[in-house]
């Protein structure tokens, strides 16, 4: 038996489950000598009402880098390209919805105005030294993004 079969609509059905892929954006900005991080408040479960990095699920016709840029724009209105890859996060238990792997990207930027949209209830810049508890494994991603950009923690 093959590991996949072609369905009547021309797509493939796989015998084994496949993980979902997401991308997240970790933006930092400095203002008056203080560092800030951009966070969105989640409008939906899981972690409804909690704070997280802008991000979301990969579309079939895009790269993970483009996904990070698109989700950032959809959830905050901020347009930014050329972010740097932080890493790939694949802990089996990282997302309660199931098997989800994320690629995290980061950048240091000016502090553009963020306006919540799409599935973000709020979008705000938070002082790095006074962050709320973060959803998913975003505390780990934050630490790694700080290392990539040589930000002292």
VMD Tcl script that builds the backbone (N, CA, C; Angstrom):
set m [mol new atoms 459]
animate dup $m
set s [atomselect $m all]
$s set {name element resname resid chain x y z} {
  {N N UNK 1 A 0.840 -1.185 0.000}
  {CA C UNK 1 A 0.000 0.000 0.000}
  {C C UNK 1 A 0.885 1.248 0.000}
  {N N UNK 2 A 0.528 2.218 -0.786}
  {CA C UNK 2 A 1.240 3.476 -0.874}
  {C C UNK 2 A 0.953 4.344 0.357}
  {N N UNK 3 A 1.847 5.291 0.629}
  {CA C UNK 3 A 1.657 6.216 1.745}
  {C C UNK 3 A 0.662 7.326 1.411}
  {N N UNK 4 A 0.232 7.392 0.147}
  {CA C UNK 4 A -0.731 8.414 -0.262}
  {C C UNK 4 A -1.561 7.896 -1.427}
  {N N UNK 5 A -2.675 8.582 -1.650}
  {CA C UNK 5 A -3.500 8.260 -2.817}
  {C C UNK 5 A -4.077 9.560 -3.360}
  {N N UNK 6 A -4.273 9.584 -4.661}
  {CA C UNK 6 A -4.842 10.765 -5.306}
  {C C UNK 6 A -6.363 10.675 -5.209}
  {N N UNK 7 A -6.974 11.772 -4.746}
  {CA C UNK 7 A -8.420 11.788 -4.575}
  {C C UNK 7 A -9.105 12.242 -5.871}
  {N N UNK 8 A -10.414 12.175 -5.901}
  {CA C UNK 8 A -11.173 12.540 -7.100}
  {C C UNK 8 A -11.022 14.014 -7.471}
  {N N UNK 9 A -10.681 14.866 -6.504}
  {CA C UNK 9 A -10.517 16.287 -6.817}
  {C C UNK 9 A -9.069 16.641 -7.181}
  {N N UNK 10 A -8.221 15.614 -7.347}
  {CA C UNK 10 A -6.853 15.846 -7.788}
  {C C UNK 10 A -5.865 16.116 -6.676}
  {N N UNK 11 A -6.319 16.142 -5.438}
  {CA C UNK 11 A -5.425 16.346 -4.302}
  {C C UNK 11 A -4.955 14.993 -3.790}
  {N N UNK 12 A -4.016 15.018 -2.878}
  {CA C UNK 12 A -3.497 13.780 -2.320}
  {C C UNK 12 A -3.956 13.620 -0.875}
  {N N UNK 13 A -4.320 12.416 -0.523}
  {CA C UNK 13 A -4.669 12.066 0.856}
  {C C UNK 13 A -3.541 11.188 1.378}
  {N N UNK 14 A -2.980 11.585 2.507}
  {CA C UNK 14 A -1.836 10.875 3.056}
  {C C UNK 14 A -2.259 9.934 4.177}
  {N N UNK 15 A -1.592 8.816 4.226}
  {CA C UNK 15 A -1.866 7.795 5.219}
  {C C UNK 15 A -1.465 8.265 6.615}
  {N N UNK 16 A -0.407 9.039 6.696}
  {CA C UNK 16 A 0.116 9.494 7.984}
  {C C UNK 16 A -0.245 10.964 8.210}
  {N N UNK 17 A -0.495 11.340 9.451}
  {CA C UNK 17 A -0.838 12.744 9.730}
  {C C UNK 17 A 0.312 13.685 9.368}
  {N N UNK 18 A -0.055 14.895 9.004}
  {CA C UNK 18 A 0.931 15.923 8.669}
  {C C UNK 18 A 0.798 17.079 9.653}
  {N N UNK 19 A 1.935 17.659 10.068}
  {CA C UNK 19 A 1.852 18.812 10.978}
  {C C UNK 19 A 1.416 20.068 10.241}
  {N N UNK 20 A 0.902 21.012 11.001}
  {CA C UNK 20 A 0.613 22.348 10.471}
  {C C UNK 20 A 1.852 23.205 10.680}
  {N N UNK 21 A 1.978 24.256 9.876}
  {CA C UNK 21 A 3.127 25.155 9.962}
  {C C UNK 21 A 2.617 26.580 10.169}
  {N N UNK 22 A 3.253 27.299 11.086}
  {CA C UNK 22 A 2.940 28.702 11.330}
  {C C UNK 22 A 4.214 29.523 11.254}
  {N N UNK 23 A 4.067 30.833 11.272}
  {CA C UNK 23 A 5.205 31.749 11.342}
  {C C UNK 23 A 4.839 32.882 12.295}
  {N N UNK 24 A 5.811 33.312 13.085}
  {CA C UNK 24 A 5.627 34.378 14.072}
  {C C UNK 24 A 6.653 35.482 13.839}
  {N N UNK 25 A 6.284 36.713 14.206}
  {CA C UNK 25 A 7.171 37.865 14.071}
  {C C UNK 25 A 7.441 38.481 15.440}
  {N N UNK 26 A 8.718 38.621 15.764}
  {CA C UNK 26 A 9.140 39.222 17.027}
  {C C UNK 26 A 9.798 40.555 16.700}
  {N N UNK 27 A 9.059 41.647 16.903}
  {CA C UNK 27 A 9.586 42.975 16.580}
  {C C UNK 27 A 10.006 43.703 17.846}
  {N N UNK 28 A 11.182 44.306 17.783}
  {CA C UNK 28 A 11.704 45.121 18.869}
  {C C UNK 28 A 11.822 46.560 18.371}
  {N N UNK 29 A 11.674 47.496 19.286}
  {CA C UNK 29 A 11.877 48.917 18.972}
  {C C UNK 29 A 12.444 49.600 20.199}
  {N N UNK 30 A 13.220 50.634 19.970}
  {CA C UNK 30 A 13.778 51.405 21.081}
  {C C UNK 30 A 13.201 52.809 21.037}
  {N N UNK 31 A 12.785 53.280 22.197}
  {CA C UNK 31 A 12.273 54.642 22.314}
  {C C UNK 31 A 12.708 55.205 23.651}
  {N N UNK 32 A 13.351 56.362 23.613}
  {CA C UNK 32 A 13.837 57.034 24.826}
  {C C UNK 32 A 14.686 56.113 25.692}
  {N N UNK 33 A 15.540 55.326 25.050}
  {CA C UNK 33 A 16.444 54.441 25.767}
  {C C UNK 33 A 15.811 53.178 26.319}
  {N N UNK 34 A 14.542 52.944 26.017}
  {CA C UNK 34 A 13.850 51.756 26.518}
  {C C UNK 34 A 13.478 50.856 25.343}
  {N N UNK 35 A 13.640 49.541 25.550}
  {CA C UNK 35 A 13.276 48.576 24.511}
  {C C UNK 35 A 11.836 48.119 24.668}
  {N N UNK 36 A 11.174 47.940 23.525}
  {CA C UNK 36 A 9.788 47.493 23.478}
  {C C UNK 36 A 9.675 46.282 22.557}
  {N N UNK 37 A 8.631 45.477 22.778}
  {CA C UNK 37 A 8.311 44.315 21.954}
  {C C UNK 37 A 6.860 44.436 21.528}
  {N N UNK 38 A 6.583 44.127 20.277}
  {CA C UNK 38 A 5.222 44.167 19.763}
  {C C UNK 38 A 4.497 42.868 20.086}
  {N N UNK 39 A 3.326 42.981 20.702}
  {CA C UNK 39 A 2.508 41.814 21.030}
  {C C UNK 39 A 1.072 42.041 20.570}
  {N N UNK 40 A 0.404 40.939 20.296}
  {CA C UNK 40 A -1.029 41.000 20.025}
  {C C UNK 40 A -1.757 40.244 21.131}
  {N N UNK 41 A -2.959 40.706 21.433}
  {CA C UNK 41 A -3.808 39.971 22.366}
  {C C UNK 41 A -4.695 39.072 21.524}
  {N N UNK 42 A -4.685 37.795 21.850}
  {CA C UNK 42 A -5.404 36.818 21.037}
  {C C UNK 42 A -6.908 36.964 21.222}
  {N N UNK 43 A -7.623 37.006 20.093}
  {CA C UNK 43 A -9.079 37.139 20.122}
  {C C UNK 43 A -9.772 35.781 20.173}
  {N N UNK 44 A -9.020 34.715 19.873}
  {CA C UNK 44 A -9.616 33.375 19.781}
  {C C UNK 44 A -8.833 32.371 20.614}
  {N N UNK 45 A -9.487 31.268 20.930}
  {CA C UNK 45 A -8.806 30.150 21.571}
  {C C UNK 45 A -7.880 29.493 20.545}
  {N N UNK 46 A -6.822 28.859 20.978}
  {CA C UNK 46 A -6.404 28.748 22.372}
  {C C UNK 46 A -5.748 30.044 22.858}
  {N N UNK 47 A -5.684 30.177 24.141}
  {CA C UNK 47 A -5.079 31.336 24.797}
  {C C UNK 47 A -5.830 32.641 24.510}
  {N N UNK 48 A -7.119 32.564 24.339}
  {CA C UNK 48 A -7.921 33.768 24.113}
  {C C UNK 48 A -7.669 34.762 25.240}
  {N N UNK 49 A -7.402 36.017 24.884}
  {CA C UNK 49 A -7.133 37.066 25.858}
  {C C UNK 49 A -5.683 37.166 26.280}
  {N N UNK 50 A -4.878 36.180 25.938}
  {CA C UNK 50 A -3.458 36.206 26.291}
  {C C UNK 50 A -2.660 36.940 25.214}
  {N N UNK 51 A -1.440 37.279 25.552}
  {CA C UNK 51 A -0.570 38.019 24.647}
  {C C UNK 51 A 0.383 37.070 23.938}
  {N N UNK 52 A 0.667 37.382 22.684}
  {CA C UNK 52 A 1.531 36.540 21.852}
  {C C UNK 52 A 2.159 37.405 20.756}
  {N N UNK 53 A 3.064 36.814 20.031}
  {CA C UNK 53 A 3.624 37.496 18.866}
  {C C UNK 53 A 2.652 37.396 17.697}
  {N N UNK 54 A 2.632 38.395 16.835}
  {CA C UNK 54 A 1.806 38.279 15.634}
  {C C UNK 54 A 2.258 37.062 14.834}
  {N N UNK 55 A 1.300 36.297 14.370}
  {CA C UNK 55 A 1.657 35.116 13.590}
  {C C UNK 55 A 0.429 34.322 13.218}
  {N N UNK 56 A 0.637 33.291 12.428}
  {CA C UNK 56 A -0.478 32.456 12.035}
  {C C UNK 56 A -0.064 31.376 11.066}
  {N N UNK 57 A -1.057 30.700 10.532}
  {CA C UNK 57 A -0.840 29.520 9.711}
  {C C UNK 57 A -0.378 29.846 8.291}
  {N N UNK 58 A 0.515 29.013 7.805}
  {CA C UNK 58 A 1.084 29.113 6.471}
  {C C UNK 58 A 0.028 28.774 5.423}
  {N N UNK 59 A -0.077 29.614 4.405}
  {CA C UNK 59 A -0.905 29.297 3.243}
  {C C UNK 59 A -0.111 28.388 2.309}
  {N N UNK 60 A -0.803 27.620 1.503}
  {CA C UNK 60 A -0.147 26.655 0.625}
  {C C UNK 60 A 0.718 27.304 -0.457}
  {N N UNK 61 A 0.493 28.579 -0.743}
  {CA C UNK 61 A 1.209 29.227 -1.840}
  {C C UNK 61 A 2.236 30.260 -1.371}
  {N N UNK 62 A 2.765 30.105 -0.143}
  {CA C UNK 62 A 3.716 31.096 0.350}
  {C C UNK 62 A 4.855 30.431 1.124}
  {N N UNK 63 A 5.945 31.156 1.240}
  {CA C UNK 63 A 7.059 30.710 2.069}
  {C C UNK 63 A 6.761 31.075 3.519}
  {N N UNK 64 A 7.500 30.499 4.457}
  {CA C UNK 64 A 7.260 30.858 5.857}
  {C C UNK 64 A 7.651 32.308 6.128}
  {N N UNK 65 A 8.657 32.822 5.439}
  {CA C UNK 65 A 9.022 34.225 5.599}
  {C C UNK 65 A 7.899 35.150 5.143}
  {N N UNK 66 A 7.291 34.829 4.000}
  {CA C UNK 66 A 6.160 35.626 3.528}
  {C C UNK 66 A 4.985 35.496 4.487}
  {N N UNK 67 A 4.770 34.318 5.032}
  {CA C UNK 67 A 3.686 34.108 6.005}
  {C C UNK 67 A 3.875 35.024 7.208}
  {N N UNK 68 A 5.102 35.114 7.726}
  {CA C UNK 68 A 5.373 35.987 8.873}
  {C C UNK 68 A 5.047 37.446 8.528}
  {N N UNK 69 A 5.450 37.881 7.347}
  {CA C UNK 69 A 5.180 39.251 6.908}
  {C C UNK 69 A 3.684 39.492 6.744}
  {N N UNK 70 A 2.996 38.527 6.122}
  {CA C UNK 70 A 1.546 38.663 5.894}
  {C C UNK 70 A 0.781 38.706 7.207}
  {N N UNK 71 A 1.089 37.791 8.114}
  {CA C UNK 71 A 0.391 37.756 9.400}
  {C C UNK 71 A 0.661 39.024 10.213}
  {N N UNK 72 A 1.889 39.514 10.161}
  {CA C UNK 72 A 2.214 40.764 10.848}
  {C C UNK 72 A 1.335 41.897 10.322}
  {N N UNK 73 A 1.219 41.994 9.011}
  {CA C UNK 73 A 0.393 43.047 8.416}
  {C C UNK 73 A -1.086 42.835 8.734}
  {N N UNK 74 A -1.584 41.595 8.624}
  {CA C UNK 74 A -2.995 41.327 8.884}
  {C C UNK 74 A -3.387 41.637 10.325}
  {N N UNK 75 A -2.521 41.294 11.274}
  {CA C UNK 75 A -2.886 41.431 12.683}
  {C C UNK 75 A -2.547 42.787 13.286}
  {N N UNK 76 A -1.589 43.522 12.687}
  {CA C UNK 76 A -1.158 44.783 13.296}
  {C C UNK 76 A -1.170 45.970 12.339}
  {N N UNK 77 A -1.301 45.718 11.042}
  {CA C UNK 77 A -1.233 46.785 10.050}
  {C C UNK 77 A 0.184 47.200 9.710}
  {N N UNK 78 A 1.179 46.583 10.326}
  {CA C UNK 78 A 2.577 46.942 10.093}
  {C C UNK 78 A 3.113 46.159 8.899}
  {N N UNK 79 A 3.702 46.892 7.952}
  {CA C UNK 79 A 4.318 46.271 6.789}
  {C C UNK 79 A 5.825 46.290 7.005}
  {N N UNK 80 A 6.420 45.088 7.019}
  {CA C UNK 80 A 7.860 44.975 7.249}
  {C C UNK 80 A 8.371 43.761 6.492}
  {N N UNK 81 A 9.447 43.934 5.758}
  {CA C UNK 81 A 10.057 42.822 5.041}
  {C C UNK 81 A 11.497 42.658 5.519}
  {N N UNK 82 A 12.086 41.533 5.173}
  {CA C UNK 82 A 13.496 41.315 5.471}
  {C C UNK 82 A 13.802 40.952 6.907}
  {N N UNK 83 A 12.868 40.358 7.603}
  {CA C UNK 83 A 13.141 39.936 8.978}
  {C C UNK 83 A 14.119 38.766 8.974}
  {N N UNK 84 A 14.811 38.597 10.079}
  {CA C UNK 84 A 15.821 37.553 10.228}
  {C C UNK 84 A 15.224 36.331 10.921}
  {N N UNK 85 A 15.564 35.160 10.431}
  {CA C UNK 85 A 15.079 33.923 11.046}
  {C C UNK 85 A 15.681 33.752 12.430}
  {N N UNK 86 A 14.824 33.495 13.414}
  {CA C UNK 86 A 15.261 33.197 14.780}
  {C C UNK 86 A 15.489 31.702 14.915}
  {N N UNK 87 A 14.492 30.925 14.500}
  {CA C UNK 87 A 14.603 29.481 14.609}
  {C C UNK 87 A 13.299 28.791 14.279}
  {N N UNK 88 A 13.359 27.472 14.338}
  {CA C UNK 88 A 12.203 26.615 14.103}
  {C C UNK 88 A 11.844 25.975 15.438}
  {N N UNK 89 A 10.568 26.012 15.791}
  {CA C UNK 89 A 10.102 25.516 17.087}
  {C C UNK 89 A 9.124 24.379 16.846}
  {N N UNK 90 A 9.496 23.204 17.331}
  {CA C UNK 90 A 8.735 22.010 16.983}
  {C C UNK 90 A 8.423 21.114 18.173}
  {N N UNK 91 A 8.461 21.649 19.377}
  {CA C UNK 91 A 8.094 20.830 20.526}
  {C C UNK 91 A 6.702 20.240 20.281}
  {N N UNK 92 A 6.554 18.974 20.545}
  {CA C UNK 92 A 5.308 18.268 20.245}
  {C C UNK 92 A 4.117 18.884 20.968}
  {N N UNK 93 A 4.321 19.421 22.149}
  {CA C UNK 93 A 3.226 19.959 22.962}
  {C C UNK 93 A 3.112 21.486 22.881}
  {N N UNK 94 A 3.733 22.138 21.917}
  {CA C UNK 94 A 3.786 23.606 21.908}
  {C C UNK 94 A 2.448 24.277 21.598}
  {N N UNK 95 A 1.522 23.549 20.993}
  {CA C UNK 95 A 0.235 24.137 20.621}
  {C C UNK 95 A -0.873 23.148 20.968}
  {N N UNK 96 A -1.848 23.564 21.777}
  {CA C UNK 96 A -2.904 22.630 22.174}
  {C C UNK 96 A -3.837 22.216 21.042}
  {N N UNK 97 A -3.766 22.870 19.881}
  {CA C UNK 97 A -4.624 22.498 18.751}
  {C C UNK 97 A -4.128 21.264 18.019}
  {N N UNK 98 A -2.898 20.874 18.285}
  {CA C UNK 98 A -2.345 19.723 17.595}
  {C C UNK 98 A -0.900 19.962 17.232}
  {N N UNK 99 A -0.414 19.200 16.295}
  {CA C UNK 99 A 0.997 19.238 15.896}
  {C C UNK 99 A 1.255 20.449 15.014}
  {N N UNK 100 A 1.869 21.481 15.618}
  {CA C UNK 100 A 2.126 22.740 14.912}
  {C C UNK 100 A 3.595 23.104 15.070}
  {N N UNK 101 A 4.249 23.332 13.963}
  {CA C UNK 101 A 5.643 23.758 13.931}
  {C C UNK 101 A 5.663 25.213 13.495}
  {N N UNK 102 A 6.460 26.046 14.180}
  {CA C UNK 102 A 6.518 27.449 13.786}
  {C C UNK 102 A 7.931 27.875 13.438}
  {N N UNK 103 A 8.024 28.821 12.519}
  {CA C UNK 103 A 9.267 29.496 12.190}
  {C C UNK 103 A 9.134 30.916 12.729}
  {N N UNK 104 A 10.070 31.328 13.567}
  {CA C UNK 104 A 10.014 32.665 14.163}
  {C C UNK 104 A 11.029 33.577 13.481}
  {N N UNK 105 A 10.596 34.802 13.226}
  {CA C UNK 105 A 11.424 35.820 12.582}
  {C C UNK 105 A 11.494 37.042 13.488}
  {N N UNK 106 A 12.573 37.813 13.359}
  {CA C UNK 106 A 12.742 38.986 14.212}
  {C C UNK 106 A 13.337 40.152 13.442}
  {N N UNK 107 A 13.129 41.349 14.008}
  {CA C UNK 107 A 13.719 42.573 13.462}
  {C C UNK 107 A 13.703 43.646 14.534}
  {N N UNK 108 A 14.668 44.541 14.436}
  {CA C UNK 108 A 14.678 45.774 15.219}
  {C C UNK 108 A 14.145 46.834 14.272}
  {N N UNK 109 A 13.190 47.615 14.729}
  {CA C UNK 109 A 12.548 48.588 13.851}
  {C C UNK 109 A 12.256 49.866 14.631}
  {N N UNK 110 A 11.745 50.841 13.925}
  {CA C UNK 110 A 11.200 52.004 14.602}
  {C C UNK 110 A 9.928 51.516 15.284}
  {N N UNK 111 A 9.226 52.328 15.952}
  {CA C UNK 111 A 8.011 51.890 16.638}
  {C C UNK 111 A 6.793 52.310 15.825}
  {N N UNK 112 A 6.513 51.596 14.715}
  {CA C UNK 112 A 5.336 51.965 13.926}
  {C C UNK 112 A 4.059 51.720 14.717}
  {N N UNK 113 A 3.060 52.521 14.430}
  {CA C UNK 113 A 1.778 52.345 15.111}
  {C C UNK 113 A 1.179 51.003 14.730}
  {N N UNK 114 A 0.702 50.295 15.736}
  {CA C UNK 114 A 0.068 48.989 15.517}
  {C C UNK 114 A -1.430 49.127 15.751}
  {N N UNK 115 A -2.189 48.552 14.845}
  {CA C UNK 115 A -3.644 48.571 14.966}
  {C C UNK 115 A -4.158 47.145 14.826}
  {N N UNK 116 A -4.836 46.660 15.855}
  {CA C UNK 116 A -5.325 45.281 15.860}
  {C C UNK 116 A -6.331 45.048 14.751}
  {N N UNK 117 A -6.191 43.910 14.088}
  {CA C UNK 117 A -7.128 43.492 13.037}
  {C C UNK 117 A -7.081 41.978 12.939}
  {N N UNK 118 A -7.876 41.437 12.049}
  {CA C UNK 118 A -7.948 40.000 11.809}
  {C C UNK 118 A -8.310 39.294 13.117}
  {N N UNK 119 A -7.490 38.378 13.594}
  {CA C UNK 119 A -7.827 37.660 14.826}
  {C C UNK 119 A -7.071 38.167 16.044}
  {N N UNK 120 A -6.636 39.423 15.995}
  {CA C UNK 120 A -6.003 40.072 17.143}
  {C C UNK 120 A -7.004 41.027 17.788}
  {N N UNK 121 A -7.237 40.855 19.087}
  {CA C UNK 121 A -8.142 41.750 19.814}
  {C C UNK 121 A -7.470 43.081 20.119}
  {N N UNK 122 A -6.141 43.064 20.243}
  {CA C UNK 122 A -5.359 44.274 20.514}
  {C C UNK 122 A -3.961 44.056 19.957}
  {N N UNK 123 A -3.286 45.153 19.639}
  {CA C UNK 123 A -1.889 45.110 19.201}
  {C C UNK 123 A -1.189 46.282 19.865}
  {N N UNK 124 A -0.170 45.973 20.672}
  {CA C UNK 124 A 0.486 47.018 21.458}
  {C C UNK 124 A 1.975 46.742 21.603}
  {N N UNK 125 A 2.722 47.842 21.736}
  {CA C UNK 125 A 4.135 47.751 22.078}
  {C C UNK 125 A 4.229 47.692 23.602}
  {N N UNK 126 A 4.962 46.706 24.105}
  {CA C UNK 126 A 5.127 46.513 25.548}
  {C C UNK 126 A 6.592 46.706 25.919}
  {N N UNK 127 A 6.876 47.389 27.044}
  {CA C UNK 127 A 8.264 47.498 27.494}
  {C C UNK 127 A 8.845 46.107 27.734}
  {N N UNK 128 A 10.043 45.889 27.255}
  {CA C UNK 128 A 10.685 44.581 27.381}
  {C C UNK 128 A 10.831 44.168 28.843}
  {N N UNK 129 A 10.978 45.140 29.728}
  {CA C UNK 129 A 11.170 44.812 31.149}
  {C C UNK 129 A 9.856 44.688 31.916}
  {N N UNK 130 A 8.711 44.744 31.227}
  {CA C UNK 130 A 7.409 44.623 31.908}
  {C C UNK 130 A 6.408 43.905 30.998}
  {N N UNK 131 A 6.779 42.723 30.545}
  {CA C UNK 131 A 5.921 41.977 29.623}
  {C C UNK 131 A 4.870 41.156 30.366}
  {N N UNK 132 A 3.696 41.021 29.775}
  {CA C UNK 132 A 2.712 40.092 30.342}
  {C C UNK 132 A 3.171 38.659 30.076}
  {N N UNK 133 A 2.526 37.707 30.705}
  {CA C UNK 133 A 2.803 36.294 30.429}
  {C C UNK 133 A 2.430 36.026 28.972}
  {N N UNK 134 A 3.297 35.293 28.275}
  {CA C UNK 134 A 3.100 35.050 26.857}
  {C C UNK 134 A 2.501 33.668 26.599}
  {N N UNK 135 A 1.697 33.573 25.551}
  {CA C UNK 135 A 1.057 32.316 25.154}
  {C C UNK 135 A 2.068 31.389 24.475}
  {N N UNK 136 A 1.651 30.146 24.308}
  {CA C UNK 136 A 2.433 29.129 23.612}
  {C C UNK 136 A 3.840 29.049 24.225}
  {N N UNK 137 A 4.850 28.928 23.383}
  {CA C UNK 137 A 6.247 28.892 23.820}
  {C C UNK 137 A 6.946 30.212 23.489}
  {N N UNK 138 A 6.177 31.289 23.498}
  {CA C UNK 138 A 6.711 32.571 23.047}
  {C C UNK 138 A 7.759 33.167 23.967}
  {N N UNK 139 A 7.813 32.751 25.240}
  {CA C UNK 139 A 8.900 33.212 26.111}
  {C C UNK 139 A 10.238 32.661 25.619}
  {N N UNK 140 A 10.253 31.416 25.197}
  {CA C UNK 140 A 11.470 30.808 24.628}
  {C C UNK 140 A 11.848 31.512 23.333}
  {N N UNK 141 A 10.876 31.741 22.479}
  {CA C UNK 141 A 11.134 32.430 21.208}
  {C C UNK 141 A 11.671 33.829 21.470}
  {N N UNK 142 A 11.116 34.528 22.454}
  {CA C UNK 142 A 11.595 35.872 22.806}
  {C C UNK 142 A 13.066 35.843 23.206}
  {N N UNK 143 A 13.433 34.917 24.084}
  {CA C UNK 143 A 14.835 34.814 24.520}
  {C C UNK 143 A 15.754 34.557 23.324}
  {N N UNK 144 A 15.327 33.670 22.432}
  {CA C UNK 144 A 16.152 33.361 21.269}
  {C C UNK 144 A 16.254 34.552 20.317}
  {N N UNK 145 A 15.161 35.290 20.131}
  {CA C UNK 145 A 15.195 36.484 19.273}
  {C C UNK 145 A 16.135 37.533 19.846}
  {N N UNK 146 A 16.139 37.668 21.153}
  {CA C UNK 146 A 17.049 38.621 21.800}
  {C C UNK 146 A 18.505 38.228 21.550}
  {N N UNK 147 A 18.797 36.929 21.572}
  {CA C UNK 147 A 20.166 36.462 21.279}
  {C C UNK 147 A 20.541 36.764 19.840}
  {N N UNK 148 A 19.620 36.531 18.908}
  {CA C UNK 148 A 19.897 36.771 17.488}
  {C C UNK 148 A 20.238 38.240 17.251}
  {N N UNK 149 A 19.538 39.139 17.938}
  {CA C UNK 149 A 19.764 40.578 17.749}
  {C C UNK 149 A 20.752 41.169 18.757}
  {N N UNK 150 A 21.382 40.309 19.557}
  {CA C UNK 150 A 22.355 40.741 20.583}
  {C C UNK 150 A 21.765 41.743 21.556}
  {N N UNK 151 A 20.539 41.440 22.009}
  {CA C UNK 151 A 19.893 42.273 23.012}
  {C C UNK 151 A 20.136 41.632 24.377}
  {N N UNK 152 A 20.688 42.390 25.294}
  {CA C UNK 152 A 20.979 41.870 26.643}
  {C C UNK 152 A 19.663 41.631 27.368}
  {N N UNK 153 A 19.609 40.536 28.086}
  {CA C UNK 153 A 18.388 40.194 28.820}
  {C C UNK 153 A 18.640 40.246 30.256}
}
mol reanalyze $m
mol bondsrecalc $m
mol representation Tube
mol addrep $m
